[in-house]
Amino acid sequence: MTADDSFSRFADDDYPAYTMGRAAEMLGTTQGFLRAIGEARLITPLRSAGGHRRYSRYQLRIAARARELVDGGAPIEAACRIVILEDQLEEAQRINAEHHRTTQS
């Protein structure tokens, strides 16, 4: 593996580059919060060979949005559901826009 290959993995939003401790530190939250949103199935961290949770940048963005909602007073289960629905809406809008582009040509 070359240095360029290693760097490109870190540029990948889905590459599980962050340990639970580092992810919690970056989000300004606790490891317990990350476990809770995992239990609520908002995010599913990958596991290292040793069984440790690893998070991607995409998962950290999702967790940050959930944290924002919880900090605003939403129960964690509701925050997770809201984030899931927001993500589904964004995907549906992307698909709709792509459909419009292809049918307009």
C-alpha positions in Angstrom: 0.0 0.0 0.0 1.3 3.4 -0.9 1.1 6.6 1.0 -1.4 7.9 -1.5 -3.6 4.9 -0.9 -3.5 5.5 2.9 -4.3 9.2 2.5 -7.2 8.5 0.1 -8.8 6.3 2.8 -8.9 9.2 5.2 -10.5 11.4 2.6 -13.3 8.8 2.3 -16.3 9.9 4.3 -17.1 6.2 4.9 -13.7 5.1 6.1 -13.9 4.2 9.8 -10.9 6.3 10.9 -11.9 7.4 14.4 -11.9 5.4 17.6 -14.8 5.8 20.1 -12.7 8.0 22.4 -11.5 10.3 19.6 -15.0 10.5 18.1 -16.5 11.5 21.5 -13.8 14.1 22.0 -14.4 15.5 18.5 -18.1 15.8 19.1 -17.7 17.1 22.7 -19.8 14.3 24.0 -19.4 11.1 26.0 -18.7 7.6 24.8 -22.0 6.7 26.5 -23.8 9.0 24.0 -22.2 7.2 21.1 -23.2 3.8 22.6 -26.7 5.1 23.0 -27.2 6.2 19.4 -25.6 2.9 18.4 -28.2 1.0 20.5 -30.9 3.2 18.9 -29.5 2.1 15.5 -28.8 5.6 14.3 -25.3 4.6 13.4 -23.5 1.2 13.4 -19.8 1.7 13.9 -17.5 -0.8 12.3 -15.4 -3.0 14.6 -11.6 -3.3 14.5 -10.0 -6.7 14.6 -9.8 -6.3 18.4 -13.5 -5.5 18.6 -13.2 -1.7 19.2 -15.8 0.6 17.7 -14.5 2.7 14.7 -16.4 5.7 13.3 -16.4 7.4 9.9 -16.7 11.1 9.2 -20.2 10.5 7.8 -21.2 8.8 11.1 -19.7 11.7 13.1 -21.8 14.2 11.2 -24.9 12.1 11.9 -23.9 11.8 15.6 -23.3 15.6 15.7 -26.8 16.3 14.4 -28.3 13.9 17.0 -26.3 15.6 19.7 -27.6 19.0 18.6 -31.2 17.8 18.9 -30.6 16.2 22.3 -28.9 19.3 23.5 -32.1 21.2 22.4 -34.2 19.0 24.6 -35.3 16.1 22.4 -35.2 12.6 23.9 -32.5 10.5 22.3 -34.9 8.2 20.6 -36.8 11.1 19.0 -33.5 12.7 18.0 -32.4 9.5 16.3 -35.7 9.2 14.5 -35.6 12.9 13.3 -32.0 12.4 12.0 -33.1 9.2 10.1 -36.0 11.0 8.6 -33.9 14.0 7.6 -31.4 11.7 5.9 -34.1 9.8 4.1 -35.6 13.1 2.9 -32.3 14.4 1.6 -31.8 11.1 -0.3 -35.3 11.3 -1.8 -34.7 14.9 -2.9 -31.4 13.9 -4.5 -33.0 11.1 -6.4 -35.9 13.4 -7.4 -33.5 16.0 -8.7 -31.5 13.4 -10.7 -34.7 12.1 -12.2 -35.7 15.6 -13.3 -32.3 16.1 -14.8 -32.5 12.9 -16.8 -36.1 13.5 -18.0 -35.5 17.1 -19.0 -32.7 16.1 -21.5 
